[in-house]
């Protein structure tokens, strides 16, 4: 049970902004809080042509009898509910309030004839998302004595971190000599020099201690015969700055590493009393004078609106892979946090860089970990040729992911694909010992059987490049602070707002992420957010009051979508159209005419959203409603992605242009910032932001650009 919220109101949505009434002025509003009761209801309903929030207030009864309570605006049923609720032996908590009816009057009509209960909360920090990044940030803060809320639309152990398979990179040196500087070198090279080298320095330096902390927390890593953490080979990784051969740096818990980390960190969060708001959909940031003051969220159980006031808000909401038809992402990966930032008028960064994982199962898109190739898996075309020897003579299947994906697609385009349509490739693991597969790759052995009908000890897995990860996101410093570009400073922090994980762009991944750097990213930068808050926020800092109408735009926007009089298009129909368009026009290989056509089509789809119809008007678990909200978030991310891809006239990392085949450092060595100044029209503004071409200190040297080969 959540603690009693400090304040509760009823919000009624007006039929129009200009309503002329002779009701009480705003000064008559009376909202009260007591230890037993928190309710606003039953004086005369206030309305004003200047206010969109119309509130109803009632004196507090402090558990006393309702005999003398004003009843002029209550029906007998409503009065009975109030009387039962305000029994002296019961306290009225947030959950009870959210289930109560809203008390409308005949003085005004809501646009939807609907009133939404509003519950207010105050926390030192609110973390949005309960994957690895969110749980790490919340847990570290709770350990330090801060009051922390974690708002998540899923039960925490269903967050997409659970699907990460291969491992987490750290230069522990358990299998061979290693150094975090080798790791940093590989990460810079993998990013195709679009990564910020100060952030890469920070992440790789912190990696060994981070993994040791996870081990001490209880993550069940696989072990060597000596009892050390097992480390496997992974793509794009080397020792001695690329001159010492393949690195064994990826710390693994069989092929379920994300599952192990997520469950362990969730247990740690519960241990330290993080307050979870599970199945709450974060709708929007609450911004005042350029500062983030908290978030608006909707309880999926009953559609009650919750307003979270916090000194700091941490976004850890993951990526938006579901903008594409085939992806390894969960259906819940809809870019909620990045869309919230766009609606707040802030820019996003490098969205054109979308990673295609080389080995998604053909047909379903389910992930086959890079660890399968790290353990010795081989890619072959229809002729049985190990074709990666042509494209990456040294690294072969363990070249960087963008290199392997392009090689596979090149083979398919050249007519060397397998299957009746010649549209996929075979991944062979059948030459490896059964004992090794059972010990190191038990998860994908099961996945291959379920989703491809393949016994990988006897036959190959049909695979094809599949959307896997968004390198771009909310621009941040390595401290986790969200930044925006101003004329004075391209790295201007946004007060009160931080981000970590796939939702953020630090940018450690640049134009292409190395495998097993994502689990490292979420833990290192989730912790960095917590450390920044600890350094900046004295404990027990009182909250400043916020504007009475804070968050009202989010509520009105949600209500307009739910009760759209222009609604004719079903949510799934428009979502399918978007996914097909993005898969066709912003795929592994891109060229100008296809991108221009894609920009036009996505803009048309974006415009169609105003005609989306929500058929379910109920309040309890309205899946249709929050899928509409997720679709809007996907659209906001997708339109910026495809316009940024059309704008960047070069090939770099995962952004491969057939008409501009080379990397162009002279003209394009900068981050892409995209924004939507007019959300209704969907016009995308683009500008550049400098890449950080410096490190934190002399312990790591700057890695100068060179031609990237494997």
Secondary structure per residue as TSV (DSSP state, phi and psi in degrees):
chain	resnum	aa	ss	phi	psi
A	1	X	-	360.0	130.8
A	2	X	-	-77.0	151.9
A	3	X	-	-64.0	158.4
A	4	X	-	-60.4	131.4
A	5	X	-	-73.0	148.5
A	6	X	S	-70.4	-17.8
A	7	X	E	-161.9	142.4
A	8	X	E	-136.7	139.7
A	9	X	E	-137.7	166.7
A	10	X	E	-107.3	130.6
A	11	X	E	-105.9	129.0
A	12	X	E	-117.5	131.7
A	13	X	E	-91.3	123.9
A	14	X	E	-77.1	158.1
A	15	X	S	-71.4	-30.8
A	16	X	-	-155.4	160.3
A	17	X	S	-69.8	-35.6
A	18	X	-	-94.0	92.9
A	19	X	-	-119.1	128.6
A	20	X	-	-104.8	111.3
A	21	X	-	-132.4	165.9
A	22	X	-	-114.1	34.0
A	23	X	-	-80.3	-179.3
A	24	X	-	-60.3	147.8
A	25	X	-	-68.7	167.1
A	26	X	G	-58.3	-31.2
A	27	X	G	-64.0	-17.4
A	28	X	G	-79.3	-11.9
A	29	X	-	-59.4	131.6
A	30	X	-	-133.6	105.1
A	31	X	-	-115.7	133.4
A	32	X	-	-127.3	162.3
A	33	X	-	-136.4	132.3
A	34	X	-	-136.8	173.3
A	35	X	S	-71.8	-19.8
A	36	X	S	-109.6	-32.0
A	37	X	-	-135.3	141.7
A	38	X	-	-139.7	108.1
A	39	X	-	-154.2	142.6
A	40	X	-	-125.3	121.2
A	41	X	-	-168.6	167.2
A	42	X	-	56.6	38.1
A	43	X	S	-101.6	-165.1
A	44	X	-	-70.2	141.7
A	45	X	-	-66.1	132.0
A	46	X	-	-91.0	138.2
A	47	X	-	-144.9	149.8
A	48	X	-	-152.5	145.8
A	49	X	T	-70.4	-11.9
A	50	X	T	-99.7	-4.6
A	51	X	-	-127.0	138.2
A	52	X	S	-95.2	-19.6
A	53	X	-	-87.6	120.4
A	54	X	B	-112.4	120.4
A	55	X	-	-113.6	151.3
A	56	X	-	-120.5	131.2
A	57	X	-	-129.8	155.3
A	58	X	-	-145.2	149.8
A	59	X	-	-64.1	154.8
A	60	X	-	-77.2	141.2
A	61	X	-	-102.3	-6.8
A	62	X	T	50.0	34.6
A	63	X	T	81.8	4.6
A	64	X	-	-83.4	177.1
A	65	X	-	-66.7	151.0
A	66	X	S	-89.1	9.3
A	67	X	T	-56.8	-37.9
A	68	X	T	-100.0	10.3
A	69	X	S	-71.0	145.2
A	70	X	-	-65.6	131.4
A	71	X	-	-120.3	8.6
A	72	X	T	-65.1	-24.0
A	73	X	T	-112.7	10.5
A	74	X	-	-108.8	136.3
A	75	X	-	-74.4	166.6
A	76	X	H	-59.9	-38.8
A	77	X	H	-65.0	-46.5
A	78	X	H	-63.5	-39.8
A	79	X	H	-63.6	-38.1
A	80	X	H	-65.4	-41.7
A	81	X	H	-62.9	-43.5
A	82	X	H	-61.9	-42.9
A	83	X	H	-63.0	-44.0
A	84	X	H	-66.9	-38.4
A	85	X	H	-68.2	-37.1
A	86	X	T	-93.9	25.6
A	87	X	-	-57.2	138.3
A	88	X	T	-57.0	-20.0
A	89	X	T	-92.6	0.4
A	90	X	-	-125.7	140.5
A	91	X	-	-98.3	146.0
A	92	X	-	-96.2	102.7
A	93	X	-	-94.9	179.0
A	94	X	H	-60.8	-37.8
A	95	X	H	-65.2	-40.9
A	96	X	H	-64.7	-44.9
A	97	X	H	-59.7	-42.0
A	98	X	H	-62.9	-26.3
A	99	X	H	-88.4	-9.6
A	100	X	S	-75.1	151.2
A	101	X	-	-69.7	153.5
A	102	X	-	-89.2	142.1
A	103	X	-	-100.5	95.5
A	104	X	-	-85.0	164.6
A	105	X	-	-131.3	175.4
A	106	X	T	-86.9	9.0
A	107	X	T	-79.0	-25.8
A	108	X	-	-150.0	162.4
A	109	X	-	-121.7	138.8
A	110	X	E	-79.4	156.2
A	111	X	E	-56.1	-40.0
A	112	X	E	-103.6	9.4
A	113	X	E	55.9	39.9
A	114	X	E	-136.8	135.5
A	115	X	E	-113.9	136.7
A	116	X	E	-108.4	123.0
A	117	X	E	-61.7	141.9
A	118	X	E	-122.0	128.7
A	119	X	E	-119.6	127.7
A	120	X	E	-99.7	145.0
A	121	X	E	-135.3	152.1
A	122	X	E	-128.3	128.0
A	123	X	E	-140.5	157.9
A	124	X	E	-65.1	-42.1
A	125	X	E	-144.1	142.7
A	126	X	E	-119.5	127.4
A	127	X	E	-106.2	127.3
A	128	X	E	-102.8	111.6
A	129	X	-	112.6	138.7
A	130	X	-	-125.4	36.5
A	131	X	S	-84.2	-161.9
A	132	X	H	-60.0	-41.2
A	133	X	H	-68.3	-47.2
A	134	X	H	-64.9	-44.1
A	135	X	H	-65.6	-37.7
A	136	X	H	-64.3	-48.3
A	137	X	H	-59.9	-46.8
A	138	X	H	-64.4	-42.4
A	139	X	H	-66.8	-45.2
A	140	X	H	-61.7	-41.0
A	141	X	H	-65.7	-43.3
A	142	X	H	-63.6	-37.7
A	143	X	H	-59.9	-31.9
A	144	X	T	-85.7	1.4
A	145	X	T	95.2	11.2
A	146	X	-	-86.4	153.1
A	147	X	-	-86.6	113.4
A	148	X	E	-124.4	134.3
A	149	X	E	-111.0	139.4
A	150	X	E	-118.3	112.5
A	151	X	E	-101.0	122.9
A	152	X	E	-142.9	138.7
A	153	X	S	-81.6	-7.0
A	154	X	S	-124.2	159.0
A	155	X	-	-62.3	134.8
A	156	X	G	-50.2	-40.5
A	157	X	G	-77.4	2.4
A	158	X	G	-98.9	-0.1
A	159	X	S	-61.8	156.7
A	160	X	G	-69.3	-15.3
A	161	X	G	-54.2	-29.3
A	162	X	G	-61.5	-21.2
A	163	X	G	-89.1	-8.7
A	164	X	-	-67.5	131.1
A	165	X	-	-109.5	-54.8
A	166	X	S	-64.2	-48.9
A	167	X	-	156.3	-168.1
A	168	X	E	-132.8	127.1
A	169	X	E	-76.0	138.0
A	170	X	-	-166.0	135.7
A	171	X	-	-81.4	68.9
A	172	X	-	-78.1	-28.3
A	173	X	-	73.5	28.8
A	174	X	S	-76.2	-25.1
A	175	X	S	-107.7	-21.5
A	176	X	S	-165.6	171.0
A	177	X	-	-63.4	135.4
A	178	X	-	-150.7	163.9
A	179	X	-	-151.1	141.4
A	180	X	H	-62.7	-23.1
A	181	X	H	-69.6	-33.9
A	182	X	H	-62.7	-42.4
A	183	X	H	-60.8	-44.1
A	184	X	H	-63.7	-41.6
A	185	X	H	-58.5	-47.7
A	186	X	H	-62.5	-36.9
A	187	X	H	-68.6	-41.3
A	188	X	H	-62.7	-47.0
A	189	X	H	-62.2	-44.8
A	190	X	H	-60.5	-34.8
A	191	X	T	-73.3	-5.5
A	192	X	T	56.8	37.1
A	193	X	T	65.2	19.5
A	194	X	-	-97.3	-4.6
A	195	X	S	-77.0	144.1
A	196	X	-	-78.0	118.6
A	197	X	H	-73.9	-20.5
A	198	X	H	-69.2	-39.9
A	199	X	H	-70.0	-39.0
A	200	X	H	-63.5	-42.7
A	201	X	H	-54.0	-49.9
A	202	X	H	-62.2	-48.3
A	203	X	H	-63.4	-48.3
A	204	X	H	-70.8	-33.7
A	205	X	H	-66.4	-37.7
A	206	X	H	-80.4	-13.5
A	207	X	H	-58.9	-50.4
A	208	X	H	-58.8	-44.9
A	209	X	H	-66.2	-34.8
A	210	X	H	-61.7	-45.5
A	211	X	H	-66.8	-38.7
A	212	X	H	-62.7	-39.7
A	213	X	H	-63.2	-40.5
A	214	X	H	-63.4	-40.6
A	215	X	H	-61.4	-44.1
A	216	X	H	-67.3	-28.2
A	217	X	H	-71.6	-23.6
A	218	X	T	122.1	8.5
A	219	X	-	-64.1	124.8
A	220	X	-	-83.5	72.5
A	221	X	-	-64.4	149.5
A	222	X	-	-65.1	157.1
A	223	X	B	-124.8	151.3
A	224	X	-	-80.8	168.8
A	225	X	T	-57.4	-25.1
A	226	X	T	-83.2	-4.1
A	227	X	S	91.6	4.1
A	228	X	S	-81.1	164.5
A	229	X	B	-64.4	128.5
A	230	X	-	-71.8	136.8
A	231	X	E	-127.3	129.2
A	232	X	E	-108.3	165.7
A	233	X	E	-73.3	145.8
A	234	X	E	-143.4	162.3
A	235	X	E	-65.6	142.8
A	236	X	E	74.5	16.4
A	237	X	E	-115.6	137.7
A	238	X	E	-143.0	173.4
A	239	X	S	-119.6	163.2
A	240	X	T	55.0	44.7
A	241	X	T	54.7	47.7
A	242	X	T	84.1	-0.6
A	243	X	T	-108.4	-1.6
A	244	X	S	-112.4	13.1
A	245	X	-	89.1	-169.2
A	246	X	E	-67.5	135.5
A	247	X	E	-91.5	146.6
A	248	X	E	-113.3	88.6
A	249	X	E	-123.4	-11.0
A	250	X	E	-89.4	107.4
A	251	X	E	-76.2	124.0
A	252	X	-	-124.8	146.3
A	253	X	S	-112.2	85.0
A	254	X	T	50.3	-126.5
A	255	X	T	-120.1	35.7
A	256	X	-	-133.5	43.2
A	257	X	H	-67.1	-42.7
A	258	X	H	-61.9	-40.7
A	259	X	H	-58.1	-45.9
A	260	X	H	-65.0	-42.8
A	261	X	H	-68.1	-43.0
A	262	X	H	-63.8	-47.4
A	263	X	H	-65.8	-36.5
A	264	X	H	-68.9	-44.6
A	265	X	H	-69.4	-31.7
A	266	X	H	-65.3	-43.0
A	267	X	H	-60.5	-38.8
A	268	X	H	-66.2	-38.7
A	269	X	H	-63.0	-43.1
A	270	X	H	-63.8	-38.8
A	271	X	H	-58.7	-34.2
A	272	X	T	-103.6	18.2
A	273	X	T	64.3	38.0
A	274	X	-	-66.2	135.1
A	275	X	E	-89.0	115.1
A	276	X	E	-97.1	135.3
A	277	X	E	-114.0	91.6
A	278	X	E	-91.1	137.7
A	279	X	T	64.1	45.0
A	280	X	E	-114.2	126.5
A	281	X	E	-94.9	114.7
A	282	X	E	-72.3	121.5
A	283	X	E	-94.3	-47.6
A	284	X	E	-159.3	159.1
A	285	X	E	-76.9	149.7
A	286	X	E	-102.5	110.6
A	287	X	E	-110.5	135.6
A	288	X	E	-135.6	117.6
A	289	X	T	53.7	44.0
A	290	X	T	79.4	3.8
A	291	X	E	-113.4	139.1
A	292	X	E	-82.7	124.0
A	293	X	E	-107.8	-2.7
A	294	X	E	148.9	-157.7
A	295	X	E	-139.7	159.7
A	296	X	E	-103.7	135.9
A	297	X	E	-139.2	154.2
A	298	X	E	-116.4	129.3
A	299	X	E	-74.9	118.8
A	300	X	T	-68.3	-19.3
A	301	X	T	-67.2	-41.9
A	302	X	T	-140.0	7.0
A	303	X	-	67.8	13.1
A	304	X	-	-66.2	146.6
A	305	X	E	-97.0	130.5
A	306	X	E	-119.1	131.3
A	307	X	E	-112.2	115.5
A	308	X	E	-102.3	116.9
A	309	X	E	-95.4	130.6
A	310	X	E	-148.8	147.4
A	311	X	E	-65.7	-35.5
A	312	X	E	-137.3	140.6
A	313	X	E	-116.6	129.7
A	314	X	E	-113.6	119.7
A	315	X	E	-92.2	122.1
A	316	X	-	-141.0	57.9
A	317	X	-	-100.5	0.7
A	318	X	-	81.3	-171.0
A	319	X	-	-94.2	-165.4
A	320	X	-	-132.3	44.0
A	321	X	G	-57.4	-24.7
A	322	X	G	-74.5	5.7
A	323	X	G	-72.8	-12.2
A	324	X	S	-110.4	156.5
A	325	X	S	-72.2	-39.9
A	326	X	S	-118.4	120.4
A	327	X	B	-155.7	161.7
A	328	X	S	-87.1	-2.8
A	329	X	S	-75.9	151.6
A	330	X	-	-66.4	160.6
A	331	X	T	-64.0	-16.4
A	332	X	T	-88.5	-1.4
A	333	X	-	-83.6	83.6
A	334	X	S	-120.8	16.6
A	335	X	-	65.2	38.3
A	336	X	H	-63.3	-44.8
A	337	X	H	-67.8	-43.7
A	338	X	H	-64.6	-36.9
A	339	X	H	-67.2	-38.2
A	340	X	H	-60.1	-40.6
A	341	X	H	-65.0	-42.4
A	342	X	H	-61.7	-42.8
A	343	X	H	-67.0	-22.4
A	344	X	T	-81.8	1.0
A	345	X	T	85.4	14.8
A	346	X	-	-103.2	156.0
A	347	X	-	-83.4	158.5
A	348	X	E	-110.3	165.2
A	349	X	E	-130.9	133.6
A	350	X	-	58.2	38.9
A	351	X	T	-71.0	-16.8
A	352	X	T	-69.1	-14.4
A	353	X	-	-92.5	95.7
A	354	X	E	-113.0	121.8
A	355	X	E	-84.2	130.8
A	356	X	E	-101.3	116.9
A	357	X	E	-73.6	133.7
A	358	X	E	-61.4	-30.3
A	359	X	E	-123.2	73.9
A	360	X	E	-94.2	142.2
A	361	X	E	-63.0	129.6
A	362	X	T	-57.7	125.8
A	363	X	T	101.7	-55.1
A	364	X	T	-95.8	-26.2
A	365	X	-	81.6	0.8
A	366	X	-	-63.3	143.7
A	367	X	B	-75.1	134.9
A	368	X	-	-110.6	112.8
A	369	X	-	-54.6	148.1
A	370	X	T	-59.9	-21.3
A	371	X	H	-60.7	-24.1
A	372	X	H	-64.5	-40.1
A	373	X	H	-75.8	-30.8
A	374	X	H	-64.9	-28.9
A	375	X	T	-87.7	-1.8
A	376	X	T	123.1	9.4
A	377	X	-	-65.3	148.6
A	378	X	E	-127.5	137.6
A	379	X	E	-95.5	131.5
A	380	X	E	-133.6	148.0
A	381	X	-	-91.6	-168.9
A	382	X	T	-65.7	-21.4
A	383	X	T	-89.2	2.9
A	384	X	-	77.7	10.9
A	385	X	-	-80.7	134.1
A	386	X	-	-80.9	82.9
A	387	X	T	-71.2	-18.6
A	388	X	H	-63.9	-17.5
A	389	X	H	-64.2	-24.8
A	390	X	H	-77.7	-35.6
A	391	X	H	-93.5	-31.2
A	392	X	-	-142.6	80.6
A	393	X	T	-57.8	-30.5
A	394	X	T	-88.7	-55.9
A	395	X	T	-81.8	-26.1
A	396	X	G	53.1	-123.4
A	397	X	G	-64.8	-15.0
A	398	X	G	-103.2	26.6
A	399	X	S	-71.4	171.7
A	400	X	-	-59.7	151.7
A	401	X	H	-58.8	-40.8
A	402	X	H	-63.8	-35.5
A	403	X	H	-66.4	-45.6
A	404	X	H	-66.5	-42.2
A	405	X	H	-62.0	-43.8
A	406	X	H	-66.2	-37.1
A	407	X	H	-62.5	-44.0
A	408	X	H	-61.8	-46.2
A	409	X	H	-65.6	-34.7
A	410	X	H	-63.1	-40.9
A	411	X	H	-64.3	-41.9
A	412	X	H	-64.1	-45.3
A	413	X	H	-63.8	-33.5
A	414	X	T	-77.2	-0.7
A	415	X	T	89.7	14.3
A	416	X	-	-101.7	10.9
A	417	X	-	-70.7	161.0
A	418	X	B	-100.7	170.0
A	419	X	T	90.6	167.6
A	420	X	T	-57.9	-34.0
A	421	X	T	-94.9	-4.4
A	422	X	T	60.6	36.6
A	423	X	-	-117.7	19.8
A	424	X	B	-153.7	-178.1
A	425	X	E	-128.9	158.0
A	426	X	E	-101.2	131.8
A	427	X	E	-104.3	116.4
A	428	X	E	-97.9	124.6
A	429	X	-	-125.2	1.6
A	430	X	T	-71.4	-8.5
A	431	X	T	-90.3	-5.9
A	432	X	S	-89.4	152.1
A	433	X	-	-60.6	139.9
A	434	X	H	-59.6	-34.8
A	435	X	H	-64.2	-39.9
A	436	X	H	-65.3	-43.3
A	437	X	H	-62.7	-40.6
A	438	X	H	-67.3	-34.5
A	439	X	H	-84.2	-44.1
A	440	X	H	-96.4	-27.6
A	441	X	-	-132.8	50.1
A	442	X	H	-68.3	-34.1
A	443	X	H	-67.1	-46.1
A	444	X	H	-75.4	-22.8
A	445	X	H	-60.5	-42.2
A	446	X	H	-70.9	-43.6
A	447	X	H	-60.9	-43.3
A	448	X	H	-62.3	-38.5
A	449	X	H	-68.7	-41.7
A	450	X	H	-72.3	-47.0
A	451	X	H	-98.2	-13.7
A	452	X	H	-126.0	-6.6
A	453	X	-	65.3	33.0
A	454	X	-	-117.5	132.8
A	455	X	-	-92.3	102.1
A	456	X	T	-70.1	-7.0
A	457	X	T	-79.0	-11.9
A	458	X	T	-124.9	-22.1
A	459	X	S	-148.0	160.2
A	460	X	-	-77.1	160.6
A	461	X	E	-95.8	129.2
A	462	X	E	-74.9	122.9
A	463	X	E	-132.9	159.8
A	464	X	E	-154.6	147.7
A	465	X	E	-57.6	134.3
A	466	X	E	-138.9	139.9
A	467	X	E	-55.6	130.5
A	468	X	E	-131.4	-35.6
A	469	X	E	-156.2	146.1
A	470	X	E	-104.7	110.5
A	471	X	S	-67.8	-33.0
A	472	X	-	-80.4	174.8
A	473	X	B	163.9	-149.0
A	474	X	E	-77.2	121.2
A	475	X	E	-66.8	131.7
A	476	X	B	-138.4	163.0
A	477	X	-	-84.6	173.1
A	478	X	T	-68.4	-12.7
A	479	X	T	-79.4	-9.6
A	480	X	-	95.6	-7.8
A	481	X	E	-66.2	128.6
A	482	X	E	-71.3	139.3
A	483	X	E	-126.2	160.2
A	484	X	E	-135.7	164.8
A	485	X	-	-98.3	129.3
A	486	X	-	-124.0	165.5
A	487	X	S	-58.1	-29.4
A	488	X	S	-84.7	-30.6
A	489	X	-	-155.0	120.0
A	490	X	T	-73.2	-7.0
A	491	X	T	-121.2	47.6
A	492	X	E	-78.7	117.5
A	493	X	E	-67.0	144.2
A	494	X	E	-92.4	117.5
A	495	X	E	-62.3	134.9
A	496	X	E	81.7	2.2
A	497	X	E	-127.9	129.2
A	498	X	E	-132.1	164.4
A	499	X	E	-151.3	152.5
A	500	X	-	-153.2	159.0
A	501	X	G	83.5	-157.4
A	502	X	G	-66.3	-23.4
A	503	X	G	-68.5	-23.1
A	504	X	E	-99.8	165.2
A	505	X	E	-136.0	95.0
A	506	X	-	-71.8	-35.1
A	507	X	S	-109.7	108.5
A	508	X	S	-91.2	-18.4
A	509	X	S	-98.5	-19.8
A	510	X	T	56.5	-125.0
A	511	X	T	-89.4	-9.0
A	512	X	S	-162.2	128.8
A	513	X	-	-89.2	137.1
A	514	X	-	-74.8	142.8
A	515	X	T	-57.7	141.2
A	516	X	T	74.2	4.0
A	517	X	H	-86.9	-12.0
A	518	X	H	-74.7	-44.7
A	519	X	H	-63.7	-34.5
A	520	X	H	-65.8	-44.8
A	521	X	H	-54.5	-49.4
A	522	X	H	-66.1	-37.0
A	523	X	H	-76.7	-46.0
A	524	X	H	-63.3	-46.9
A	525	X	H	-85.0	-23.5
A	526	X	H	-61.4	-43.6
A	527	X	H	-67.4	-37.8
A	528	X	H	-61.6	-39.6
A	529	X	H	-59.6	-45.6
A	530	X	H	-62.9	-41.4
A	531	X	H	-65.0	-38.6
A	532	X	H	-64.0	-43.4
A	533	X	H	-63.2	-41.3
A	534	X	H	-60.9	-39.8
A	535	X	H	-72.1	-25.3
A	536	X	H	-102.6	-20.8
A	537	X	-	-120.4	107.7
A	538	X	-	-62.5	144.1
A	539	X	T	-63.7	147.7
A	540	X	T	64.3	27.2
A	541	X	-	-66.2	126.0
A	542	X	-	-70.0	152.5
A	543	X	-	-85.6	140.0
A	544	X	-	-78.3	148.2
A	545	X	-	-66.1	150.7
A	546	X	-	-112.7	171.4
A	547	X	-	-63.1	142.8
A	548	X	T	-58.8	-27.2
A	549	X	T	-95.7	12.4
A	550	X	T	-58.5	126.8
A	551	X	T	90.5	-4.3
A	552	X	H	-66.0	-32.2
A	553	X	H	-60.2	-39.8
A	554	X	H	-63.8	-40.9
A	555	X	H	-67.0	-45.9
A	556	X	H	-62.4	-39.9
A	557	X	H	-62.9	-44.8
A	558	X	H	-61.2	-42.9
A	559	X	H	-66.0	-36.6
A	560	X	H	-63.8	-37.9
A	561	X	H	-67.5	-43.8
A	562	X	H	-67.6	-37.0
A	563	X	T	-117.6	52.6
A	564	X	-	-78.9	112.9
A	565	X	T	-70.3	-17.9
A	566	X	T	-91.7	4.1
A	567	X	-	-66.6	119.7
A	568	X	-	-134.7	-18.4
A	569	X	E	-103.4	130.7
A	570	X	E	-76.7	148.8
A	571	X	H	-58.0	-48.7
A	572	X	H	-66.1	-29.2
A	573	X	H	-66.0	-45.5
A	574	X	H	-70.9	-36.7
A	575	X	H	-63.3	-43.2
A	576	X	H	-61.7	-39.9
A	577	X	H	-63.8	-42.0
A	578	X	H	-62.5	-47.4
A	579	X	H	-63.6	-40.8
A	580	X	H	-65.3	-39.8
A	581	X	H	-66.3	-45.2
A	582	X	H	-65.4	-39.6
A	583	X	H	-66.0	-32.5
A	584	X	H	-81.3	-39.3
A	585	X	H	-106.0	-10.3
A	586	X	S	-137.3	57.6
A	587	X	S	-98.1	-153.7
A	588	X	S	-61.7	-48.0
A	589	X	E	-107.0	139.7
A	590	X	E	-132.4	148.8
A	591	X	-	-148.2	163.7
A	592	X	H	-58.6	-50.6
A	593	X	H	-64.3	-37.5
A	594	X	H	-68.4	-39.4
A	595	X	H	-68.9	-40.4
A	596	X	H	-62.1	-43.7
A	597	X	H	-63.7	-39.5
A	598	X	H	-63.6	-41.5
A	599	X	H	-58.9	-44.4
A	600	X	H	-63.2	-44.3
A	601	X	H	-68.7	-42.4
A	602	X	H	-65.9	-36.5
A	603	X	H	-61.8	-40.0
A	604	X	H	-65.6	-40.0
A	605	X	H	-65.8	-41.5
A	606	X	H	-58.4	-42.3
A	607	X	H	-65.7	-33.0
A	608	X	H	-68.1	-19.2
A	609	X	G	-58.7	-29.1
A	610	X	G	-66.2	-9.6
A	611	X	G	-107.1	13.9
A	612	X	E	-69.6	139.6
A	613	X	E	-113.3	124.0
A	614	X	-	-97.2	109.9
A	615	X	-	-80.1	-26.6
A	616	X	-	-92.2	118.7
A	617	X	-	-103.0	8.1
A	618	X	-	-75.3	169.6
A	619	X	S	-100.4	-25.4
A	620	X	S	-94.7	119.3
A	621	X	S	45.8	57.1
A	622	X	-	-81.3	84.9
A	623	X	H	-61.0	-39.7
A	624	X	H	-58.2	-39.0
A	625	X	H	-68.9	-50.3
A	626	X	H	-78.3	-16.0
A	627	X	H	-69.8	-31.7
A	628	X	H	-66.3	-41.7
A	629	X	H	-64.0	-40.0
A	630	X	H	-66.1	-37.6
A	631	X	H	-62.0	-43.4
A	632	X	H	-59.5	-41.5
A	633	X	H	-63.0	-42.3
A	634	X	H	-59.7	-42.8
A	635	X	H	-62.6	-42.4
A	636	X	H	-61.9	-39.1
A	637	X	H	-73.9	-43.0
A	638	X	H	-66.1	-41.1
A	639	X	H	-67.6	-34.2
A	640	X	H	-73.3	-32.6
A	641	X	H	-63.2	-49.5
A	642	X	H	-75.7	-32.5
A	643	X	H	-69.3	-37.2
A	644	X	H	-66.0	-38.3
A	645	X	H	-65.3	-39.9
A	646	X	H	-67.2	-34.3
A	647	X	H	-70.9	-39.1
A	648	X	-	-80.7	108.8
A	649	X	-	-96.3	64.7
A	650	X	S	-163.6	171.1
A	651	X	-	-109.9	125.4
A	652	X	B	-150.5	123.4
A	653	X	T	56.8	-127.9
A	654	X	T	-75.0	-10.4
A	655	X	B	-93.2	96.4
A	656	X	E	-109.8	111.6
A	657	X	E	-99.1	131.0
A	658	X	S	-74.2	-22.6
A	659	X	S	-98.2	-13.3
A	660	X	S	-134.1	84.9
A	661	X	-	-82.4	-12.7
A	662	X	S	-110.5	154.5
A	663	X	-	-70.9	136.5
A	664	X	-	-120.8	85.8
A	665	X	H	-67.3	-29.4
A	666	X	H	-66.5	-39.1
A	667	X	H	-106.9	-19.2
A	668	X	H	-130.4	17.5
A	669	X	-	-81.7	69.0
A	670	X	E	-157.5	159.6
A	671	X	E	-75.7	146.3
A	672	X	E	-92.2	124.1
A	673	X	E	-105.2	128.0
A	674	X	E	-121.9	146.6
A	675	X	E	-148.5	163.1
A	676	X	E	-122.5	82.9
A	677	X	E	-63.1	-27.7
A	678	X	E	-122.5	96.0
A	679	X	T	-63.4	-32.6
A	680	X	T	-67.0	-41.2
A	681	X	T	-84.1	-24.9
A	682	X	T	73.0	26.6
A	683	X	E	-77.0	125.8
A	684	X	E	-95.7	126.2
A	685	X	E	-100.1	138.2
A	686	X	E	-126.5	141.8
A	687	X	E	-156.4	168.1
A	688	X	E	-100.6	157.8
A	689	X	E	-138.3	134.9
A	690	X	E	-62.3	142.8
A	691	X	-	-76.5	142.5
A	692	X	-	-77.5	103.5
A	693	X	-	-98.9	46.4
A	694	X	-	-149.7	159.4
A	695	X	-	-106.4	177.6
A	696	X	S	-72.5	-37.0
A	697	X	S	-162.4	-172.2
A	698	X	T	-75.3	-3.4
A	699	X	T	-70.2	-15.7
A	700	X	S	-135.4	133.6
A	701	X	-	-87.5	149.4
A	702	X	-	-62.8	134.7
A	703	X	-	-95.2	109.6
A	704	X	-	-75.0	149.3
A	705	X	-	-65.5	145.2
A	706	X	-	-151.3	172.7
A	707	X	-	-68.6	129.4
A	708	X	-	-88.6	112.8
A	709	X	-	-132.8	156.9
A	710	X	-	-129.2	360.0
